[in-house]
């Protein structure tokens, strides 16, 4: 017999501690042997404002993929500079597919994403084998374009090319590409939207139509509409 509380009890304890501001319990739980406790401790530390860059970096490099995923989500909303955890977040872009998907999202939320991470996102959008990861990368590129990150790194053209390529991918990626196209301008973007308004996927068509209407409402009202008989597609 042992008096050591179970992982479930320790996890509940750290969750409550995060709401009560119990810094000692939260900090000690960041190195708990149970990954579920470590993940909850990361969330609790973030909630009460004691999560240091080193703590986040350790979570991003945790041996457990669920903890790494949790750390990516926290990095997306973490206030201020990521410091030493910045490199660890970019490393997650090359993690297992699910972690990489969330890492793409997190990178897309960071106005301070560095050149290395931005370039890697563009590569992922173009080449990753998992469509969910490509989809997340295309969405992140659109977000970073809107935040001015692509322009700061001189990667607007490369990011735009990746979004345009996404417009020829499977339907979910095409939808993301249609949305991301709003952050770019130029003849190639116009050509992409012109093509997507006749896409076989109904949601892709609708997004492209809405963007076209916003950009040039009068001209768009006078433009021939795609045939209403097009059936929604799956890819």
Beta strands, then each sheet from edge to edge (+ up, - down):
end
